[in-house]
């Protein structure tokens, strides 16, 4: 067996184990309220970091102003509770228009 196949099998088993642990331990393990708050905050921070990385960088450098403007437009539409398709199309549209006029 190659090292790649072994790595894939180990990762698959680990993923399955993580998925199995949640339902198996549900109700048996209780977390303190402070830990729950920290986990929630950590998830939000991780999602914001991923959004910022995806919105602002491309190929290790700055992505230009069109992409962050599109993300802001999408965020504004989502904040106004627009349907998901409208949010995605609005963000893509703003980005496309700005790139078409040379904003980059």
Contact map, one row per residue, 1 for C-alpha under 8 A:
11101100000000000000000000000000000000000000000000000000000000000000000000000000000000000000000000000000
11111100000000000000000000000000000000000000000000000000000000000000000000000000000000000000000000000000
11111110000000000000000000000000000000000000000000000000000000000000000000000000000000000000000000000000
01111111000000000000000000000000000000000000000000000000000000000000000000000000000000000000000000000000
11111111100000000000000000000000000000000000000000000000000000000000000000000000000000000000000000000000
11111111110000000000000000000000000000000000000000000000000000000000000000000000000000000000000000000000
00111111111000000000000000000000000000000000000000000000000000000000000000000000000000000000000000000000
00011111111100000000000000000000000000000000000000000000000000000000000000000000000000000000000000000000
00001111111110000000000000000000000000000000000000000000000000000000000000000000000000000000000000000000
00000111111111000000000000000000000000000000000000000000000000000000000000000000000000000000000000000000
00000011111111100000000000000000000000000000000000000000000000000000000000000000000000000000000000000000
00000001111111110000000000000000000000000000000000000000000000000000000000000000000000000000000000000000
00000000111111111000000000000000000000000000000000000000000000000000000000000000000000000000000000000000
00000000011111111100000000000000000000000000000000000000000000000000000000000000000000000000000000000000
00000000001111111110000000000000000000000000000000000000000000000000000000000000000000000000000000000000
00000000000111111111000000000000000000000000000000000000000000000000000000000000000000000000000000000000
00000000000011111111100000000000000000000000000000000000000000000000000000000000000000000000000000000000
00000000000001111111110000000000000000000000000000000000000000000000000000000000000000000000000000000000
00000000000000111111111000000000000000000000000000000000000000000000000000000000000000000000000000000000
00000000000000011111111100000000000000000000000000000000000000000000000000000000000000000000000000000000
00000000000000001111111110000000000000000000000000000000000000000000000000000000000000000000000000000000
00000000000000000111111111000000000000000000000000000000000000000000000000000000000000000000000000000000
00000000000000000011111111000000000000000000000000000000000000000000000000000000000000000000000000000000
00000000000000000001111111000000000000000000000000000000000000000000000000000000000000000000000000000000
00000000000000000000111111111000000000000000000000000000000000000000000000000000000000000000000000000000
00000000000000000000011111111000000000000000000000000000000000000000000000000000000000000000000000000000
00000000000000000000000011111100000000000000000000000000000000000000000000000000000000000000000000000000
00000000000000000000000011111100000000000000000000000000000000000000000000000000000000000000000000000000
00000000000000000000000011111110000000000000000000000000000000000000000000000000000000000000000000000000
00000000000000000000000000111111000000000000000000000000000000000000000000000000000000000000000000000000
00000000000000000000000000001111101100000000000000000000000000000000000000000000000000000000000000000000
00000000000000000000000000000111111100000000000000000000000000000000000000000000000000000000000000000000
00000000000000000000000000000011111110000000000000000000000000000000000000000000000000000000000000000000
00000000000000000000000000000001111111000000000000000000000000000000000000000000000000000000000000000000
00000000000000000000000000000011111111100000000000000000000000000000000000000000000000000000000000000000
00000000000000000000000000000011111111110000000000000000000000000000000000000000000000000000000000000000
00000000000000000000000000000000111111111000000000000000000000000000000000000000000000000000000000000000
00000000000000000000000000000000011111111100000000000000000000000000000000000000000000000000000000000000
00000000000000000000000000000000001111111110000000000000000000000000000000000000000000000000000000000000
00000000000000000000000000000000000111111111000000000000000000000000000000000000000000000000000000000000
00000000000000000000000000000000000011111111100000000000000000000000000000000000000000000000000000000000
00000000000000000000000000000000000001111111110000000000000000000000000000000000000000000000000000000000
00000000000000000000000000000000000000111111111000000000000000000000000000000000000000000000000000000000
00000000000000000000000000000000000000011111111100000000000000000000000000000000000000000000000000000000
00000000000000000000000000000000000000001111111110000000000000000000000000000000000000000000000000000000
00000000000000000000000000000000000000000111111111000000000000000000000000000000000000000000000000000000
00000000000000000000000000000000000000000011111111100000000000000000000000000000000000000000000000000000
00000000000000000000000000000000000000000001111111110000000000000000000000000000000000000000000000000000
00000000000000000000000000000000000000000000111111111000000000000000000000000000000000000000000000000000
00000000000000000000000000000000000000000000011111111100000000000000000000000000000000000000000000000000
00000000000000000000000000000000000000000000001111111110000000000000000000000000000000000000000000000000
00000000000000000000000000000000000000000000000111111111000000000000000000000000000000000000000000000000
00000000000000000000000000000000000000000000000011111111100000000000000000000000000000000000000000000000
00000000000000000000000000000000000000000000000001111111110000000000000000000000000000000000000000000000
00000000000000000000000000000000000000000000000000111111100000100011001000000000000000000000000000000000
00000000000000000000000000000000000000000000000000011111110001110011000000000000000000000000000000000000
00000000000000000000000000000000000000000000000000001111111111100000000000000000000000000000000000000000
00000000000000000000000000000000000000000000000000000101111111100000000000000000000000000000000000000000
00000000000000000000000000000000000000000000000000000000111110000000000000000000000000000000000000000000
00000000000000000000000000000000000000000000000000000000111111000000000000000000000000000000000000000000
00000000000000000000000000000000000000000000000000000000111111100000000000000000000000000000000000000000
00000000000000000000000000000000000000000000000000000001110111110000000000000000000000000000000000000000
00000000000000000000000000000000000000000000000000000011110011111110000000000000000000000000000000000000
00000000000000000000000000000000000000000000000000000001000001111111000000000000000000000000000000000011
00000000000000000000000000000000000000000000000000000000000000111111100000000000000000000000000000000011
00000000000000000000000000000000000000000000000000000000000000111111110000000000000000000000011101100011
00000000000000000000000000000000000000000000000000000011000000111111111000000000000000000000001000000000
00000000000000000000000000000000000000000000000000000011000000011111111100000000000000000000000000000000
00000000000000000000000000000000000000000000000000000000000000001111111110000000000000000010011000000000
00000000000000000000000000000000000000000000000000000000000000000111111111000000000000000111111000000000
00000000000000000000000000000000000000000000000000000010000000000011111111100000000000000010000000000000
00000000000000000000000000000000000000000000000000000000000000000001111111110000000000000010000000000000
00000000000000000000000000000000000000000000000000000000000000000000111111111000000000100110010000000000
00000000000000000000000000000000000000000000000000000000000000000000011111111100000000110110000000000000
00000000000000000000000000000000000000000000000000000000000000000000001111111110000000100000000000000000
00000000000000000000000000000000000000000000000000000000000000000000000111111111000000000000000000000000
00000000000000000000000000000000000000000000000000000000000000000000000011111111110001100100000000000000
00000000000000000000000000000000000000000000000000000000000000000000000001111111111100100000000000000000
00000000000000000000000000000000000000000000000000000000000000000000000000111111110000000000000000000000
00000000000000000000000000000000000000000000000000000000000000000000000000011111110000000000000000000000
00000000000000000000000000000000000000000000000000000000000000000000000000001111111000000000000000000000
00000000000000000000000000000000000000000000000000000000000000000000000000001111111101100000000000000000
00000000000000000000000000000000000000000000000000000000000000000000000000000100111111100000000000000000
00000000000000000000000000000000000000000000000000000000000000000000000000000100011111110000000000000000
00000000000000000000000000000000000000000000000000000000000000000000000000000000001111111000000000000000
00000000000000000000000000000000000000000000000000000000000000000000000000001000011111111100000000000000
00000000000000000000000000000000000000000000000000000000000000000000000011101100011111111110000000000000
00000000000000000000000000000000000000000000000000000000000000000000000001000000000111111111000000000000
00000000000000000000000000000000000000000000000000000000000000000000000000000000000011111111100000000000
00000000000000000000000000000000000000000000000000000000000000000000010011001000000001111111110000000000
00000000000000000000000000000000000000000000000000000000000000000000111111000000000000111111111000000000
00000000000000000000000000000000000000000000000000000000000000000000010000000000000000011111111100000000
00000000000000000000000000000000000000000000000000000000000000000000010000000000000000001111111110000000
00000000000000000000000000000000000000000000000000000000000000000100110010000000000000000111111111000000
00000000000000000000000000000000000000000000000000000000000000000110110000000000000000000011111111100000
00000000000000000000000000000000000000000000000000000000000000000100000000000000000000000001111111110000
00000000000000000000000000000000000000000000000000000000000000000000000000000000000000000000111111111000
00000000000000000000000000000000000000000000000000000000000000000100000000000000000000000000011111111111
00000000000000000000000000000000000000000000000000000000000000000100000000000000000000000000001111111111
00000000000000000000000000000000000000000000000000000000000000000000000000000000000000000000000111111110
00000000000000000000000000000000000000000000000000000000000000000000000000000000000000000000000011111110
00000000000000000000000000000000000000000000000000000000000000000000000000000000000000000000000001111111
00000000000000000000000000000000000000000000000000000000000000011100000000000000000000000000000001111111
00000000000000000000000000000000000000000000000000000000000000011100000000000000000000000000000001100111
